[in-house]
Amino acid sequence: MIEVDFGPGVLGGIILVVFIAPTIYSFFIDRIKK
């Protein structure tokens, strides 16, 4: 049961990073250019 509960948590974390990382990255790039 630990693996079942642990899997979705990691998957959700990866998805969260995948969606947020580009936003933060582009935000810093925009500030550096300006």
N, CA, C and O atoms as a Tripos MOL2 file, in Angstrom:
@<TRIPOS>MOLECULE
protein
  136   135    34     0     0
PROTEIN
NO_CHARGES

@<TRIPOS>ATOM
      1 N           0.8270   -1.2050    0.0000 N.3       1 MET1
      2 CA          0.0000    0.0000    0.0000 C.3       1 MET1
      3 C           0.8650    1.2610    0.0000 C.2       1 MET1
      4 O           0.4590    2.3080   -0.5050 O.2       1 MET1
      5 N           2.0690    1.1430    0.5770 N.am      2 ILE2
      6 CA          2.9650    2.3040    0.6200 C.3       2 ILE2
      7 C           3.3680    2.7020   -0.8020 C.2       2 ILE2
      8 O           3.4250    3.8850   -1.1380 O.2       2 ILE2
      9 N           3.6470    1.6920   -1.6280 N.am      3 GLU3
     10 CA          4.0610    1.9830   -3.0040 C.3       3 GLU3
     11 C           2.9140    2.6110   -3.7950 C.2       3 GLU3
     12 O           3.1330    3.4800   -4.6380 O.2       3 GLU3
     13 N           1.6930    2.1620   -3.5130 N.am      4 VAL4
     14 CA          0.5190    2.6870   -4.2160 C.3       4 VAL4
     15 C           0.3110    4.1570   -3.8650 C.2       4 VAL4
     16 O          -0.0240    4.9690   -4.7270 O.2       4 VAL4
     17 N           0.5140    4.4930   -2.5830 N.am      5 ASP5
     18 CA          0.3430    5.8850   -2.1490 C.3       5 ASP5
     19 C           1.5310    6.7440   -2.5580 C.2       5 ASP5
     20 O           1.3980    7.9480   -2.7790 O.2       5 ASP5
     21 N           2.7020    6.1020   -2.6570 N.am      6 PHE6
     22 CA          3.9360    6.8340   -2.9480 C.3       6 PHE6
     23 C           4.0320    7.1910   -4.4270 C.2       6 PHE6
     24 O           4.5520    8.2510   -4.7770 O.2       6 PHE6
     25 N           3.5330    6.3110   -5.2980 N.am      7 GLY7
     26 CA          3.6310    6.5010   -6.7520 C.3       7 GLY7
     27 C           2.9520    7.7850   -7.2250 C.2       7 GLY7
     28 O           3.6100    8.6460   -7.8100 O.2       7 GLY7
     29 N           1.6500    7.9270   -6.9840 N.am      8 PRO8
     30 CA          0.9170    9.1240   -7.4310 C.3       8 PRO8
     31 C           1.5110   10.4150   -6.8890 C.2       8 PRO8
     32 O           1.4790   11.4460   -7.5610 O.2       8 PRO8
     33 N           2.0570   10.3630   -5.6660 N.am      9 GLY9
     34 CA          2.6540   11.5670   -5.0750 C.3       9 GLY9
     35 C           3.8580   12.0290   -5.8730 C.2       9 GLY9
     36 O           4.0180   13.2180   -6.1500 O.2       9 GLY9
     37 N           4.7130   11.0620   -6.2450 N.am     10 VAL10
     38 CA          5.9030   11.3990   -7.0310 C.3      10 VAL10
     39 C           5.4860   11.8670   -8.4180 C.2      10 VAL10
     40 O           6.0430   12.8300   -8.9460 O.2      10 VAL10
     41 N           4.5090   11.1880   -9.0090 N.am     11 LEU11
     42 CA          4.0290   11.5500  -10.3460 C.3      11 LEU11
     43 C           3.4600   12.9630  -10.3380 C.2      11 LEU11
     44 O           3.7200   13.7490  -11.2500 O.2      11 LEU11
     45 N           2.6870   13.2830   -9.3120 N.am     12 GLY12
     46 CA          2.1160   14.6240   -9.1910 C.3      12 GLY12
     47 C           3.2020   15.6680   -9.0160 C.2      12 GLY12
     48 O           3.1130   16.7690   -9.5580 O.2      12 GLY12
     49 N           4.2420   15.3110   -8.2460 N.am     13 GLY13
     50 CA          5.3580   16.2390   -8.0250 C.3      13 GLY13
     51 C           6.1040   16.5180   -9.3160 C.2      13 GLY13
     52 O           6.4850   17.6540   -9.5940 O.2      13 GLY13
     53 N           6.3110   15.4540  -10.1130 N.am     14 ILE14
     54 CA          7.0140   15.6170  -11.3910 C.3      14 ILE14
     55 C           6.1930   16.4990  -12.3260 C.2      14 ILE14
     56 O           6.7340   17.3980  -12.9700 O.2      14 ILE14
     57 N           4.9010   16.2460  -12.3990 N.am     15 ILE15
     58 CA          4.0250   17.0570  -13.2580 C.3      15 ILE15
     59 C           4.0440   18.5110  -12.7990 C.2      15 ILE15
     60 O           4.0610   19.4300  -13.6170 O.2      15 ILE15
     61 N           4.0410   18.7100  -11.4740 N.am     16 LEU16
     62 CA          4.0530   20.0610  -10.9240 C.3      16 LEU16
     63 C           5.3220   20.7890  -11.3380 C.2      16 LEU16
     64 O           5.2760   21.9530  -11.7360 O.2      16 LEU16
     65 N           6.4620   20.0970  -11.2430 N.am     17 VAL17
     66 CA          7.7500   20.6940  -11.6240 C.3      17 VAL17
     67 C           7.7750   20.9820  -13.1210 C.2      17 VAL17
     68 O           8.2610   22.0280  -13.5520 O.2      17 VAL17
     69 N           7.2490   20.0480  -13.9080 N.am     18 VAL18
     70 CA          7.2620   20.2050  -15.3730 C.3      18 VAL18
     71 C           6.4720   21.4410  -15.7920 C.2      18 VAL18
     72 O           6.8680   22.1490  -16.7170 O.2      18 VAL18
     73 N           5.3530   21.6990  -15.1110 N.am     19 PHE19
     74 CA          4.5160   22.8450  -15.4820 C.3      19 PHE19
     75 C           5.0420   24.1550  -14.9050 C.2      19 PHE19
     76 O           4.9150   25.2030  -15.5380 O.2      19 PHE19
     77 N           5.6340   24.1070  -13.7050 N.am     20 ILE20
     78 CA          6.0840   25.3350  -13.0310 C.3      20 ILE20
     79 C           7.4800   25.7520  -13.4820 C.2      20 ILE20
     80 O           7.7570   26.9430  -13.6230 O.2      20 ILE20
     81 N           8.3620   24.7730  -13.7100 N.am     21 ALA21
     82 CA          9.7550   25.0710  -14.0740 C.3      21 ALA21
     83 C           9.8640   26.0040  -15.2830 C.2      21 ALA21
     84 O          10.5790   27.0020  -15.2010 O.2      21 ALA21
     85 N           9.1880   25.7230  -16.4010 N.am     22 PRO22
     86 CA          9.2790   26.6140  -17.5680 C.3      22 PRO22
     87 C           8.8130   28.0340  -17.2610 C.2      22 PRO22
     88 O           9.3590   28.9960  -17.8000 O.2      22 PRO22
     89 N           7.8140   28.1690  -16.4060 N.am     23 THR23
     90 CA          7.3020   29.4950  -16.0470 C.3      23 THR23
     91 C           8.3460   30.2820  -15.2700 C.2      23 THR23
     92 O           8.5850   31.4560  -15.5540 O.2      23 THR23
     93 N           8.9730   29.6310  -14.2810 N.am     24 ILE24
     94 CA         10.0130   30.2910  -13.4820 C.3      24 ILE24
     95 C          11.2230   30.5930  -14.3590 C.2      24 ILE24
     96 O          11.8240   31.6620  -14.2560 O.2      24 ILE24
     97 N          11.5770   29.6340  -15.2290 N.am     25 TYR25
     98 CA         12.7350   29.8050  -16.1080 C.3      25 TYR25
     99 C          12.5320   30.9960  -17.0370 C.2      25 TYR25
    100 O          13.4120   31.8480  -17.1590 O.2      25 TYR25
    101 N          11.3760   31.0570  -17.6890 N.am     26 SER26
    102 CA         11.0940   32.1640  -18.6120 C.3      26 SER26
    103 C          11.0040   33.4840  -17.8500 C.2      26 SER26
    104 O          11.3430   34.5380  -18.3890 O.2      26 SER26
    105 N          10.5460   33.4270  -16.5940 N.am     27 PHE27
    106 CA         10.4340   34.6320  -15.7720 C.3      27 PHE27
    107 C          11.8180   35.2210  -15.5030 C.2      27 PHE27
    108 O          12.0190   36.4290  -15.6210 O.2      27 PHE27
    109 N          12.7780   34.3520  -15.1390 N.am     28 PHE28
    110 CA         14.1380   34.8230  -14.8750 C.3      28 PHE28
    111 C          14.8070   35.3020  -16.1610 C.2      28 PHE28
    112 O          15.5270   36.3000  -16.1450 O.2      28 PHE28
    113 N          14.5800   34.6070  -17.2680 N.am     29 ILE29
    114 CA         15.1570   35.0090  -18.5580 C.3      29 ILE29
    115 C          14.6330   36.3880  -18.9450 C.2      29 ILE29
    116 O          15.3790   37.2270  -19.4490 O.2      29 ILE29
    117 N          13.3430   36.6140  -18.7040 N.am     30 ASP30
    118 CA         12.7300   37.9020  -19.0430 C.3      30 ASP30
    119 C          13.3450   39.0170  -18.2030 C.2      30 ASP30
    120 O          13.5870   40.1120  -18.7130 O.2      30 ASP30
    121 N          13.5990   38.7530  -16.9280 N.am     31 ARG31
    122 CA         14.1740   39.7730  -16.0470 C.3      31 ARG31
    123 C          15.6290   40.0410  -16.4120 C.2      31 ARG31
    124 O          16.0940   41.1780  -16.3320 O.2      31 ARG31
    125 N          16.3530   38.9860  -16.8170 N.am     32 ILE32
    126 CA         17.7690   39.1560  -17.1730 C.3      32 ILE32
    127 C          17.8840   39.9970  -18.4520 C.2      32 ILE32
    128 O          18.7640   40.8500  -18.5680 O.2      32 ILE32
    129 N          16.9890   39.7460  -19.3970 N.am     33 LYS33
    130 CA         17.0340   40.4920  -20.6590 C.3      33 LYS33
    131 C          16.6940   41.9580  -20.4290 C.2      33 LYS33
    132 O          17.2680   42.8360  -21.0740 O.2      33 LYS33
    133 N          15.7670   42.2300  -19.5190 N.am     34 LYS34
    134 CA         15.3780   43.6110  -19.2420 C.3      34 LYS34
    135 C          16.4030   44.2430  -18.3020 C.2      34 LYS34
    136 O          16.2670   45.4110  -17.9380 O.2      34 LYS34
@<TRIPOS>BOND
     1     1     2 1
     2     2     3 1
     3     3     4 2
     4     3     5 am
     5     5     6 1
     6     6     7 1
     7     7     8 2
     8     7     9 am
     9     9    10 1
    10    10    11 1
    11    11    12 2
    12    11    13 am
    13    13    14 1
    14    14    15 1
    15    15    16 2
    16    15    17 am
    17    17    18 1
    18    18    19 1
    19    19    20 2
    20    19    21 am
    21    21    22 1
    22    22    23 1
    23    23    24 2
    24    23    25 am
    25    25    26 1
    26    26    27 1
    27    27    28 2
    28    27    29 am
    29    29    30 1
    30    30    31 1
    31    31    32 2
    32    31    33 am
    33    33    34 1
    34    34    35 1
    35    35    36 2
    36    35    37 am
    37    37    38 1
    38    38    39 1
    39    39    40 2
    40    39    41 am
    41    41    42 1
    42    42    43 1
    43    43    44 2
    44    43    45 am
    45    45    46 1
    46    46    47 1
    47    47    48 2
    48    47    49 am
    49    49    50 1
    50    50    51 1
    51    51    52 2
    52    51    53 am
    53    53    54 1
    54    54    55 1
    55    55    56 2
    56    55    57 am
    57    57    58 1
    58    58    59 1
    59    59    60 2
    60    59    61 am
    61    61    62 1
    62    62    63 1
    63    63    64 2
    64    63    65 am
    65    65    66 1
    66    66    67 1
    67    67    68 2
    68    67    69 am
    69    69    70 1
    70    70    71 1
    71    71    72 2
    72    71    73 am
    73    73    74 1
    74    74    75 1
    75    75    76 2
    76    75    77 am
    77    77    78 1
    78    78    79 1
    79    79    80 2
    80    79    81 am
    81    81    82 1
    82    82    83 1
    83    83    84 2
    84    83    85 am
    85    85    86 1
    86    86    87 1
    87    87    88 2
    88    87    89 am
    89    89    90 1
    90    90    91 1
    91    91    92 2
    92    91    93 am
    93    93    94 1
    94    94    95 1
    95    95    96 2
    96    95    97 am
    97    97    98 1
    98    98    99 1
    99    99   100 2
   100    99   101 am
   101   101   102 1
   102   102   103 1
   103   103   104 2
   104   103   105 am
   105   105   106 1
   106   106   107 1
   107   107   108 2
   108   107   109 am
   109   109   110 1
   110   110   111 1
   111   111   112 2
   112   111   113 am
   113   113   114 1
   114   114   115 1
   115   115   116 2
   116   115   117 am
   117   117   118 1
   118   118   119 1
   119   119   120 2
   120   119   121 am
   121   121   122 1
   122   122   123 1
   123   123   124 2
   124   123   125 am
   125   125   126 1
   126   126   127 1
   127   127   128 2
   128   127   129 am
   129   129   130 1
   130   130   131 1
   131   131   132 2
   132   131   133 am
   133   133   134 1
   134   134   135 1
   135   135   136 2
@<TRIPOS>SUBSTRUCTURE
     1 MET1         2 RESIDUE 1 A MET
     2 ILE2         6 RESIDUE 1 A ILE
     3 GLU3        10 RESIDUE 1 A GLU
     4 VAL4        14 RESIDUE 1 A VAL
     5 ASP5        18 RESIDUE 1 A ASP
     6 PHE6        22 RESIDUE 1 A PHE
     7 GLY7        26 RESIDUE 1 A GLY
     8 PRO8        30 RESIDUE 1 A PRO
     9 GLY9        34 RESIDUE 1 A GLY
    10 VAL10       38 RESIDUE 1 A VAL
    11 LEU11       42 RESIDUE 1 A LEU
    12 GLY12       46 RESIDUE 1 A GLY
    13 GLY13       50 RESIDUE 1 A GLY
    14 ILE14       54 RESIDUE 1 A ILE
    15 ILE15       58 RESIDUE 1 A ILE
    16 LEU16       62 RESIDUE 1 A LEU
    17 VAL17       66 RESIDUE 1 A VAL
    18 VAL18       70 RESIDUE 1 A VAL
    19 PHE19       74 RESIDUE 1 A PHE
    20 ILE20       78 RESIDUE 1 A ILE
    21 ALA21       82 RESIDUE 1 A ALA
    22 PRO22       86 RESIDUE 1 A PRO
    23 THR23       90 RESIDUE 1 A THR
    24 ILE24       94 RESIDUE 1 A ILE
    25 TYR25       98 RESIDUE 1 A TYR
    26 SER26      102 RESIDUE 1 A SER
    27 PHE27      106 RESIDUE 1 A PHE
    28 PHE28      110 RESIDUE 1 A PHE
    29 ILE29      114 RESIDUE 1 A ILE
    30 ASP30      118 RESIDUE 1 A ASP
    31 ARG31      122 RESIDUE 1 A ARG
    32 ILE32      126 RESIDUE 1 A ILE
    33 LYS33      130 RESIDUE 1 A LYS
    34 LYS34      134 RESIDUE 1 A LYS
